[in-house]
Amino acid sequence: MSFALLRSHGRPALAVIERQVRALSSTLAITDISAPTSSSAAVKPTTGENNRNYLKNSKPSFVSTSVRKYSKKTAAPERAYNSDSDSDSDDERDNTPRQRQRKERGNSEFWRRKMRTLHGVLDVNKDGVISYDDFMLLTEKFASLGHLDAKAKNEFRDIMRTTWEQQWGEITPYNLVTVEQYLTEMHHVVNDKDLKKKVHRFLPYLYKAVDKDRSGSISLNEFKLFFRCLGLTEENAAVSFAVIDKNGDGQITLDEFVKLGKDFFVSEKETHVSRMFWGPLVDH
């Protein structure tokens, strides 16, 4: 009777055992497929890990060539170019010819007005062109004020001479710079990274020449002296000083003076205070 019971109940149990064996065999087959081929693995993965590995390894094997690289800092797409521009604007780093032309300095009529104004100031003898003689006349006007010592005067002359030679070439009576030539050259200067850094290097000498009391700042009266050396009126000086003296303290420091002078060359904003640095702008 016990044997009969074993026979009657044993068959279902055997069937269950057979199904479990088949399931185990299938799992082992998956394990063989997904397991590493290296014989150095010390620990065999569990069944759950095998299943995850199988799903992971069953992904398509192609690699897209359009995957974008992302910066570790910002998680934003890294640009496919490097910029040597001193501008903080990302737009100025565009490389297409049209974008480069649009981002060049010196393309606005306002900027051209400023350069025509400065050409008139540097044309000391008012013959319509700038020559090396004009550069030296302007240098002597400031040096003759007596506020520069002998060393500073010599440095000032050397800088003006070097500036002429680097921008306009040889020193001869026949090397004359017209308005259009000046516009073309200054357009090149403000768009050249190295030349742009040098465009204002003579300004500290102008400042020191008119700082009569050597206080480290110039007042309205001293600014009038600056304009007188440029051949401009005291009324022009008063108007320009009111615009330039942004904080209204009645003084302009050396740093402010140099920065304003540099901004005059590079800024194209019509509202920028530096627009009046060299006097009232010409009308055309």
C-alpha positions in Angstrom: 0.0 0.0 0.0 2.9 2.4 0.8 4.4 1.6 -2.6 1.1 2.3 -4.3 0.9 5.7 -2.6 4.4 6.4 -3.6 3.6 5.5 -7.2 0.4 7.6 -7.3 2.0 10.7 -5.7 5.5 10.4 -7.1 4.7 10.9 -10.7 3.5 14.5 -10.3 6.6 15.2 -8.1 8.8 13.8 -10.8 7.2 16.0 -13.4 7.8 19.1 -11.2 11.4 18.1 -10.7 11.9 17.7 -14.5 10.5 21.2 -15.2 12.9 22.7 -12.6 15.8 20.8 -14.1 14.9 22.2 -17.6 14.6 25.7 -16.2 17.9 25.4 -14.5 19.5 24.1 -17.7 18.1 27.2 -19.6 19.5 29.5 -16.9 22.9 27.9 -17.1 22.9 28.3 -20.9 22.3 32.1 -20.5 25.1 32.2 -17.9 27.5 30.6 -20.4 26.5 33.2 -23.1 26.8 36.3 -20.9 29.6 35.4 -18.6 33.1 36.9 -19.2 35.4 34.7 -21.3 38.3 35.5 -19.0 39.4 32.6 -16.9 40.7 34.9 -14.2 37.2 35.7 -12.8 37.3 34.8 -9.1 33.5 35.0 -8.4 30.7 33.8 -10.6 27.8 36.2 -10.9 24.4 35.3 -9.5 21.4 34.4 -11.7 19.9 37.9 -11.4 23.2 39.5 -12.4 23.4 37.1 -15.4 20.0 38.2 -16.5 20.9 41.9 -16.3 24.2 41.3 -18.1 22.3 39.5 -20.8 19.9 42.4 -21.3 22.8 44.9 -21.3 24.8 42.9 -23.8 21.9 42.3 -26.0 21.8 46.1 -27.0 22.6 46.9 -30.7 26.3 47.0 -31.3 26.4 50.1 -33.6 27.9 53.4 -32.4 26.4 56.7 -33.7 28.8 59.2 -35.1 26.6 62.1 -34.2 27.0 61.8 -30.4 27.7 65.3 -28.9 30.5 65.8 -26.4 29.5 67.5 -23.2 31.5 69.5 -20.8 32.1 68.0 -17.4 31.6 71.4 -15.8 28.4 72.6 -17.4 26.9 69.5 -19.0 26.5 71.7 -22.1 27.7 70.7 -25.6 31.4 71.5 -26.1 32.1 73.7 -29.0 34.0 72.4 -32.0 36.3 75.4 -32.0 38.6 77.3 -29.7 38.6 81.1 -29.5 41.5 83.4 -29.1 39.3 86.4 -29.0 39.5 88.7 -25.9 35.8 89.1 -26.1 33.5 87.4 -23.6 30.8 87.0 -26.3 30.3 83.4 -27.6 28.8 84.9 -30.8 32.2 86.4 -31.7 33.7 83.0 -31.8 31.7 81.9 -34.9 33.9 80.9 -37.8 31.8 81.4 -40.9 33.0 84.3 -43.1 29.6 86.1 -42.8 29.7 85.8 -39.0 33.3 87.0 -38.8 32.5 90.0 -40.9 29.4 90.8 -38.7 31.5 90.6 -35.5 34.4 92.7 -36.7 34.9 96.0 -35.0 34.9 99.2 -37.0 32.0 98.4 -39.4 29.6 101.0 -38.1 29.2 104.6 -39.3 29.5 105.8 -35.7 32.9 104.2 -35.4 34.0 105.8 -38.7 32.9 109.2 -37.4 35.1 108.7 -34.3 38.1 107.8 -36.4 37.5 110.8 -38.7 37.4 113.0 -35.6 40.7 111.6 -34.3 42.3 112.0 -37.7 41.4 115.7 -37.6 42.9 116.0 -34.1 46.2 114.3 -35.1 46.4 116.5 -38.2 48.1 119.1 -36.1 49.1 121.4 -39.0 45.6 121.0 -40.6 46.8 120.2 -44.1 44.3 117.3 -44.5 46.7 114.5 -43.9 48.7 113.0 -41.0 52.4 112.9 -41.2 55.3 112.1 -38.9 55.8 115.8 -38.4 52.2 116.0 -37.0 53.1 113.2 -34.5 56.2 115.1 -33.4 54.4 118.4 -33.2 51.7 116.8 -30.9 54.5 115.3 -28.8 56.3 118.6 -28.4 53.0 120.4 -27.4 52.6 118.1 -24.5 56.3 117.9 -23.6 56.6 121.7 -23.6 54.2 122.0 -20.8 57.0 121.2 -18.4 55.2 118.5 -16.5 57.2 115.6 -17.8 60.8 115.1 -16.7 63.6 114.4 -19.2 63.3 110.7 -19.0 59.5 110.7 -19.6 59.9 113.1 -22.5 62.3 110.8 -24.2 60.1 107.8 -23.6 57.1 109.7 -25.0 59.0 110.6 -28.2 60.3 107.1 -28.6 56.8 105.6 -28.3 55.3 108.1 -30.8 58.1 107.3 -33.2 57.6 103.6 -32.8 53.9 103.9 -33.2 54.3 105.8 -36.5 56.8 103.3 -37.8 54.7 100.2 -36.9 51.5 101.7 -38.3 52.6 103.8 -41.2 56.1 102.7 -42.2 59.2 104.8 -43.0 59.6 108.3 -41.8 59.7 110.6 -44.8 58.0 113.8 -45.8 56.1 111.9 -48.5 54.5 109.4 -46.2 51.1 111.0 -45.7 48.0 109.4 -44.3 44.7 110.4 -45.7 41.4 110.0 -43.9 40.5 106.9 -45.8 43.9 105.4 -45.2 43.5 106.1 -41.5 40.1 104.4 -41.4 41.5 101.3 -43.2 44.5 101.1 -40.9 42.6 101.6 -37.7 40.0 99.0 -38.7 42.9 96.6 -39.0 44.3 97.7 -35.6 41.1 97.2 -33.6 40.6 93.8 -35.1 44.1 92.6 -34.4 44.6 91.1 -31.0 48.2 92.3 -30.5 47.9 95.7 -32.1 44.7 96.5 -30.2 46.7 96.1 -26.9 49.1 98.8 -28.1 46.7 101.4 -29.5 46.5 103.4 -26.3 50.1 103.1 -25.0 50.9 106.8 -25.5 47.9 108.0 -23.4 49.7 107.8 -20.0 52.2 110.4 -21.2 49.4 112.8 -22.3 47.9 112.4 -18.9 51.1 113.0 -16.9 51.8 116.0 -19.1 48.6 117.8 -18.0 48.6 116.6 -14.4 50.2 119.9 -13.3 50.0 119.3 -9.6 51.0 115.6 -9.9 48.1 114.6 -7.8 47.4 111.4 -9.7 44.1 112.8 -11.0 43.2 115.6 -13.4 40.5 118.2 -12.8 38.4 120.1 -15.3 41.0 122.8 -15.6 43.7 120.3 -16.3 41.5 118.6 -18.8 41.1 121.9 -20.6 44.9 122.0 -20.9 44.7 118.6 -22.5 42.2 119.9 -25.1 44.2 123.0 -25.7 47.2 120.9 -26.7 44.9 119.1 -29.1 43.8 122.3 -30.7 40.3 122.2 -29.2 38.4 124.9 -27.2 37.8 125.0 -23.5 34.1 124.9 -24.2 34.7 121.5 -25.9 36.7 120.4 -22.9 33.9 121.3 -20.5 31.3 119.4 -22.4 33.5 116.3 -22.9 34.6 116.4 -19.2 30.9 116.4 -18.1 30.3 113.3 -20.2 33.5 111.5 -19.3 33.3 112.2 -15.5 30.8 109.5 -15.1 30.7 109.5 -11.3 30.6 113.3 -11.1 33.5 113.6 -8.6 35.2 116.3 -10.7 38.3 114.2 -11.1 39.6 111.6 -13.7 42.3 109.2 -12.5 45.0 107.8 -14.8 43.3 104.4 -15.0 40.0 106.1 -16.0 41.8 108.3 -18.5 43.6 105.3 -20.2 40.5 103.1 -20.2 38.3 105.8 -21.8 41.0 106.5 -24.4 41.2 102.8 -25.3 37.4 102.4 -25.3 37.2 105.3 -27.8 39.1 103.1 -30.3 37.2 99.8 -29.8 33.6 100.7 -28.6 30.8 101.1 -31.2 28.1 102.0 -28.7 26.9 105.5 -29.4 26.0 106.0 -25.8 29.4 105.1 -24.4 31.0 107.9 -22.4 34.3 107.5 -24.3 32.7 108.9 -27.5 33.7 112.5 -26.4 37.3 111.6 -25.4 38.8 113.5 -28.3 36.2 116.2 -28.5 32.9 116.6 -30.4 32.5 114.2 -33.2 32.5 115.4 -36.8 29.2 115.3 -38.6 30.2 112.9 -41.3 
